[in-house]
């Protein structure tokens, strides 16, 4: 794929993959999203171009997020059925915003969850040369974006929900997960499958970025989750 052609393909892949929500079959969305996006990551790994791998996957995650939020707003019924864990996560987050009760504002509750998601993403990427990590990322993005769309749909000012539904620490987390997933995928691709040359400095840099961003996510969330919650309430998101 040409440099800029990859971005056009990822837009199409994200839209088609997310559009499968209208089939009304749980788990089809992340499967198709992953299947369509993975060839771009595989090509980057073949060239040992870890920087492009990270940039492409961040771009893909952004397009998937926009598409999922829009579908969750304008076709909420199909989204509720087709996005795994979407309704459960929405209910959990709405409860936290309204009452302050929940894992979102409690480090001793969200730390084990974050560690599990992070560890599983890295392990899945290592085992499958990135395919499993991309799939888990698709699942996590799906229910997060469904919640953001639900927040926008419920609020008196929908644009506020779309804009503030994604807190800064969650954005940091996504980038950190992508850096780690690409780094571990490179290990398998280069060292196990021997389909590419080994980029030791690139691997170490990505892994360092991943760990740093994962730690930053935790610190930001621990200090900002409650102010963020109050901000959402003050902006009258809930009728």
N, C-alpha and C positions, 0 to 999 in steps of 0.2 A: 504494500500500500504506500502511495506517495505520502509525503509529510502532511500536507493539508487534506488530502483525500481521506485520511484516517479520521479526521474530525467530522467530516461530512458523513462518513459511514457510521460513526458512533452516534451521531444525532438520529439517523434513521434507525439504527439498532435499538437505541433507547426508547424511541417512540413506538416502534413495532412491539418490542418486548413488553413495555408498560401497557400497550393497548390490548394485550391478551387478557387483561383484567375483565374484559367484557365477555369472555368465555364462561366466567362464573365458576371456574374450577380452581380451588385452592392449590397453591404451589406451582401452578403453571407459569405465573408471572416471573418469579425469580429464576426458574429453570430456563425460560426463553431468554430473559435478559442476559443471563450468564452465557448461554450458548452463543448468542449473537455478538457479545462484546469480547469474548475470550480470544478469538483469532487476532485481534489487534494486540492484546497483551503478549500472546505467543510470538508474534512477529517481532515485537520489541525485545523479547527475551532472546530470540534467535540472533539478533544483532548485538546482544549484550548492551542495549541502549536502555539502561535503567531509568535515566531521566525522562525519556519519552514515555516509558511505561507508566511512571508516576503521573506525568502530565495528562496522558490519555485517560487514565482511570479516574483522575480527579474531574476531568471534563465530562466523562461519561456519568459519574455520580451526580454532577450538577444537572445535566440534562434529564436524567432519570428522576431527580428530585422535583424539578419543575413540572415534568409531565405527571408524576404521581400526585403532587399537590393539586394540580388543575383537575385531574380526574376525580380526586377525592372531594373536590368542591362541586363539580358539575355533574358527576355521575356517582354520587355517594353510595347508592345501593350496590351496584356491581363492585365498587372498591371494597366495601365492607365484607363482601363474600370472597373476593379474589385475592386480597392481600393478607398473607399469613400473619396472625397475631395483631392485626390492625386494630380491631375493636377492643381487645384486651388492653393493649397499650394506651389507646385513647382514653379508656375508662380510668386507667391508673393515673394518667397525667392530668386529666380533668379533676380527679379527686384531689390530687396534690395541689393544683392551682387554687381550687375552691377552699380547701381546708388546711393546707400546709402539711398534711399527713401523707407520708409515702417515702419511698426509697430515694427519690430525686433530691431531697434536701437532707439526707442522712448519710454521711460518709461511711459509717459502719455497715450500712445496707448496700449502697451502690458500689463500694470498692470491690467486694467479691464478684459482683455481677460484671463490672468492667474488666476485672482480671480474667474472668472466664471467657468473655467475648474476645478479648485481646489474644489470650492464649490459644483459643480454638481457631481464630482467624490465621494466626501465624502457623500453627500446626497443620491446618488444612492446606495452606499454601505450600508448605514444605513437602507434604505428602503427594500433592497433586500438581506440582509445578504451577501453582497459582489458581487453578480451576476451582478448588474447594473454597479458597479464601474469597474469591470473587462471588461465589454463590452465597456464602454467609454474609458478605457485605451487601448483596442485593436484598437479602431478607431483612437485615437491620435497617437499611435505607427505606425499605417498603413500609414497615410499620411506623417508623419515625415520620415519614412524609405523609402517611395517612392521618396521623395525629395532627400534623400541622394543617393539612387541608380541613380537617374536622374543626380545628380551632378557628380557622378563617370563616368557615361556614356558619359556625355558631355565633360568632361575634357580631356586634352592631356595626363594626367597621372591619370588614373582611381583609382589607389590605394590611391592617395591623397584625392580624394573625399570621398572614403569609410572611410578613417582614420579620416579626419577632418570635415566631414559633420555633425557629432554629436558633438556640442560644449559641454564643460564640464558642463555648467549650465543646459543644457537639460538633461544630465545624472542625475544630482542632483535632478532635478524636478521629473523625473520618479521614483526614489527611494523614494522621499518624498511623492508622490501620493500613491505609494504602501503601505508605512507605515501607512498613514492615512486611506486608504481604508480597510486594514486588521483590524485596530483598530476599526473602525466604524462597520465593519461586525461582529466583536466579540460582540459588544453591542447587536445587534439584535439576534445573535445566542444564547448568554448566557442569556440575560435579557428578551427578548421577546419570542423567540421560546423555550427557556429553554432546549436547546439540549446539553449544555456543562456547565462546571463550570466557574464562573466569575474570571478573572485574572486582578484585579484592577491595581497592579503595572505594569504588562505588557502592559495594555491598556494605562496608563498614559505615560509610557516610549515611546511607539510607537507614540502617539499623539504629544509628545514633539519633537521627532525626525522629524515627519512630518512637523510641523510648522517651526522648525528650518531650515530644508532643503528647504522648500518653500520660506522662507525669503532669504536664501543663494542664491537660484536660481535667485531671483530678483536682488540682489546686484551684483552678478557676471555678469549677463546679462547687467545691466546698465553700468558697467565699461568696459566690455570686448567685447561687440558686435561689435563695430566699429573696434577695432584692429583685431578681428577675421576676419571680412570682408576683411580688407586690406591684411591680411595674405593669404586668399584664392586667392585674385587677384594677389598677388605677386608670388604665386606658379603656376601661369598660368593655372588655372583650366578651363578658358574659351578660346576657340580657337579664 
